Amino acid sequence: MSKKSRGGGGGAAAGEDPEDLSRSPLQAVLLADSFTLKFRPITLERPKVLLPLVNVPMIEYTLSWLESAGVEECFVFCCAHAQQVKEHLGKAGWTGKPAAREMTVTAVESHDAISAGDALRVMYGRGVIHGDFVLISGDTISNMNLKDALQEHKDRRKKDPLAVMTMVIKHSKPSILTNQTRLGNDEIVMAIDPETKELLYYEDRADVSNLYVTIDKDILASNPTLQLRNNMEDCYIDICSPEVLSLFTDNFDYQHLRRHFVKGLLVDDIMGYKIYTHEIRSSYAARIDNFRSYDTVSKDIIQRWTYPMVPDVLSFGDRQEIKLHRQGIYKASDVTLSHCAQIGANSVVGNGTSVGENCKVSNSVIGQGCNIGKNVLIHGSYIWDNVTIEDGCKVSNSLVCDGVHLGAGAIVEPGCILSFKVEVGKNVVVPAYSKVALLPQPSNEDSDEELEYADTNSGVTDSPPFSSMRSADHPTVSDDDDLEASETGTCGVVGYVWENVDAGIQEEWRQSIAPIPKDKLEELQHAASFDDDDDGSEDDFKNRPTVLDQDDDSDVSAVEDDDYSKFEKEVEETFQRALDGIHQDNLILEINALRLSYSLQHADCAGALFHSVMRSALVAAQSTNGNLLKTTAEALGKWKDLLRNYTKSVDEEMEILLKFEEMCQENTKEFSPLFSKILPYLYDKEVVSEDAILRWAEEKENADESDKVFVKQSEAFIQWLKEAEEEDEEEE
Amino acid sequence: MDFQVVVLAGGTSEKLSPLVSKDVPKALLPVANRPVLSYVLDLLEASDLKDIIVVVEGQEAARLVGAWASSAYLDRLLVEVVAVPEDIGTAGALRAISKRLTANDVLVISGDLVTDVLPGAVAATHRRNGAAVTALLCSVPISGPSDAASSGGKDKAKKPTRLNIVGLDITRQFLLHIVSGTDVEKDVRVYKRKIRAVGEMEIRSDLMDAHLYAFKRTTLQNILEEKESYRSIRLEVLPYLVRSQLKSSSSGGEGTTVDETGDATVPSNSHLQCLSQHRILAPSAFKKDLLSSGGTYRCCVYIATKSKYCHRLNSIQAYCDINRDVVGDASHLSGYSFSAQNNIIHPTSVLGSKTTIGPQCMLAEGSQLGDKCSVKRSVIGRHCRIGSNVKIVNSVVMNHVVIEDGCHIQGSVICNNVQLQERAVLKDCQVGAGYIVTASSEHKAESLSKKVERF
């Protein structure tokens, strides 16, 4: 038993179960493609996982964490910009040189995957996953200890092989005003069993119009206690059993990990697969899903919540060492700082960057090789590598990519995204929330290189739609008329200004780097107080749900009635055709088929068929009573076999009697005087038995007078039947 | 304590016939040989709640209850028995006596409650939280929920029947959501804003509303006045309070949105927030905060621990269960001291030779048993005359019952003055007062009673 494992963290998690000889190495599937469009336009040129987060590509955080958490084998699934990802993996020493790392990294490339579901299907096809694995996206930052979660997962699996997945969740209370978490994600409503931690209900992207969370009664029946929580955040770190991959392969419509897979499993109670949650309390885990989370997570990293995933510990490639100074200021070794430049708290300045006189940098990250002139104000922004910012510029709460050039006096307002190599002219004001790139906004045709499945489908507005292409037709944009009119007018912006959706402007602030503007908050607050008033009036509507329910109920019964009358009509039509000479057996078949399609009872058929027979008799007989009686007798005689086919039990015979009665009272009153004459005939032809007639009479005994008309009419006959019965008994 | 207690003692419930009759209203139905109402009254006395109004439906029933209470609790409690018309519902009964309520808080107890949860604890919780209403919730008793037990046991085995669905906050102090009545079997719909406000809500379906509520008097009176159509506390008044508890007062409009501190992003007028933050604030601050804002109220719960006994006598099945429990598992409730054989045999009772009284039995004063009788897990009342070779298992025999030789009684309830002639066999039957069961007759799962002259 060689307890000596390959490395500290790895050994801890891996060497847990010595008696389990068939133990396969802990594997991980890292999706190096988020299958969303939220980081456009930047992701047109570089995959999201390679975007620098506090000067280190995101995927480095994820891989380092996986390695430290004891994962031995990691499969990096690349799709968009696969070449760049592979190159990076090689350059950073993950692939290529064997034994350089404790974790082997294998790149898996596919170009036609458009969703996480596709990616997992590809992984299944490769057949490389043998045991439990960690499913994670390449943009997840964490320092949690996987050991506990893995152990929990394994223990559960031993007891219940249907527990296929453990989701890692973390406390995070969404703001009451915006209903999103600090990562900019929409609130999630989950129902969790407090004892077993089983996930029972999951609702993300909570539909605002839906005021209620509806928990199926069956869930409550099997779980007397459950917690409904919306103060949890999904970390998108999943510990999965190998079955998960085959589930994705079996269900081709599973695309999104949460919206399809998780919901699919929760709704499907045939297979009975279960998902459990693992709550982390002290450790960190977050996924960068949008620009706001990019901002939030960057700040968390700078403030060392993610330790040891922090800039001065995480070593990456050829980057120079970064040192932490007081007040959370990180500086690389050869930074050129002017004496009167102020670097404020919680800022990072990368290698080879020079900052000019009287600059003020606060809460910002500046990459390598940047050149920042004099009197520049940078606040809450992310400046990537090799950016030139000339004198007197002002950048606040924005993201500036590699090689951007800001002319002197340019002002970048909050929430802007300046993609690679964009040039902003002198004294140009880039308005808030603009996205500028050198590449045009793709149209529908050329958009398939990085297609987001879920977003385009669910029609949510915060991803740029492909339809609104207004400004993309103008390659060189300086076309803010107001701008030109107002100032210099000579220079503008080199690049395409990407359009947002019409409603996008309103929604843009939700997931932008810039903090939520005050006026928005006030607006929301007003809305909330209005809501409060609504809330009050909820009481006045309090009966509404129940009233609605009642409506529903009555609708249902109305529908049923309706169904029955339709059925009756169809039976009559079928019967009409029978009159034209269809064989009786076929008729029975057809009626049975009708019964099944309307999902009605056998007795209903008897009633409907009887109705049809009587109608035919009525049609045949034109006028006089005598004639009607005759035709009725004829019709009954002709169709008695058919009717008998449906009158196997007393119930069905009763149904015929009741139907007859109903007909006499309602639509075909012609029969009513003949009731007592037809009844013995029915008896003679053995369509209805004496049992049925007697029971019918008995049931009517307590009915209203009006209901008893026909019983009275045929009293003599019933009396006769009774006496006959008694005689029978006496004979016995 | 400035608490007034209202005991809703019911009248002559149809549901419990033939046990309940004109002579024995529900409140006086004997449980282990003392009226069920005495359990509630003793409990109140133990909590030092002495100002009690007992509301009885029907004049005649009220007279009987009054006569009993004044003799039994003379000098111990201040019991006032009030008669209200029949079938006006629990809320209706409260409305009828609304004018008599003067104390700050009112404790409303159902008279058929047999429990060892002290009402004083509920009252104290109510006061501590400054709540508008505090409801007592109990775990569903082990012997099966009494409401459902009578409705056939075939689905009982599969899933536990639910009596209420309640939503609690994380501290399990506040009642955020309640579903009762027929809606229980539907899907649960929770208003999202509530979840948002508290972050985490616990939905439980294994708790039972024990029909013990502490109300703030003014709130209660307002609701009874405003909502004239409300008939039931459990189905209407309480859900209404829970629904509207968090709505902000009408005064909290636009004027209060600007906070004194100026930069606070949390609106001060929303009580949802107050609730969500109450864990951070000191309890006292929380209370002050809410009380000062006015116009709103909070609904709280007192959850009895699992070990507490709590059962309502509202069905025949429940009657049998409670009788069995009070002399059995929950014997501390009976107030008697049990013998070494775990039973109570009154010294004045007479036992024939070879007659055995098993454990968890009670035999009251003056009863006589003949030879070779066997009594197991049963309660036998006063002055019964029981012949020889009689077997009584799992049954309740009330007072002055005559049981002749060779009778077998199992799982049945025999009311006062019944006569069982020789070798009658009863299984799962209820025999109404004064009925005579003929010799050698066999009855199974029947309800036997004298024909009542009704028109």
Interface residues (C-beta under 8 A of the other chain):
Chain A: K173 P174 I176 L177 N179 E187 V189 A191 P194 A206 N210 L211 Y212 V213 T214 I215 D216 K217 L220 A221 S222 P224 T225 L226 Q227 L228 R229 N230 N231 L521 Q525 H526 A528 S529 D531 D532 D533 D535 G536 E538 D539 K542 P545 T546 D549
Chain B: K159 P160 R162 I165 G167 D183 E185 K186 D187 V188 R189 V190 Y191 K192 R193 I195 R196 A197 G199 E200 M201 E202 I203 R204 S205 D206 Y240 R243 S244 L246 K247 S248 S250 G252 G253 E254 T257 T265 V266 P267 N269 S270 L272 Q273 S276
